[in-house]
Amino acid sequence: MSKMPTTTKTTSRTRRQVQYVTFFVGVLAVDQLTKFFSPTFVLNTGISFALLSEIVVGPVLFVFLALGAWVSWRWLRVPAWSHAVFWAAAFSNVLDRFVFGGVRDIWKLPFVPLRNNFADWVIALVALYWMWYLYRQENVEEIDVTKDA
């Protein structure tokens, strides 16, 4: 009996890892470049919607970012590419905090006094995708169970 070579598995895994790193670097680069080339920005020293702007949140946020990435990667059963995209956006905003002392928000939202950036949109859209994906997975499992009954 011959064994299948493991090079195919290794190559496939390596290819996926390269894709995830590419997603991560791509989102990070787009966010930082849009902020760099923006003629104006507002420095948000708080967290979302400028909450807690009076306290230093950078180091605390970095710890929560690392912990959140580990927890979500370990237990949140969603496609791996979405983790790379989500955490790249979060990392980009934390990078802003360490370099500039706050997040550079470049786009004003219409009809409300709020500003955001590319990373904020990515985080929101991926979070919505995760909710949809998990909802769909839950419903598919329910349907599969009822078919067997």
C-alpha angles and dihedrals in degrees: 000000000000124000122230112248114257092217091089092055092044093047091048092048091047091049091052092048090052089050092051092049089048091052090048095048092042095054091043091050096046092049094047093044094050089051093045095051096041111111091214137023141168117229107228108201094178131062125269113342089008093287117160092016092152096067132064105256102166101092093037090049092051091055091048090047092054093044093045092050092051094046094046093046091048101044112012105091102208130120111295094232089064091057090053093049095044096047093044089058092046091047091050091057092047089049088056090053093055096042101037104019092247143024117287106232111194108171125068115216113230118251095006132075093242133114131196145165141227093277091054090054092047092050092049095046094047091048089053090047090052091052091049092045094049092044090051092047091051092051093046090053091050091051092048091051093051092050091061094049 
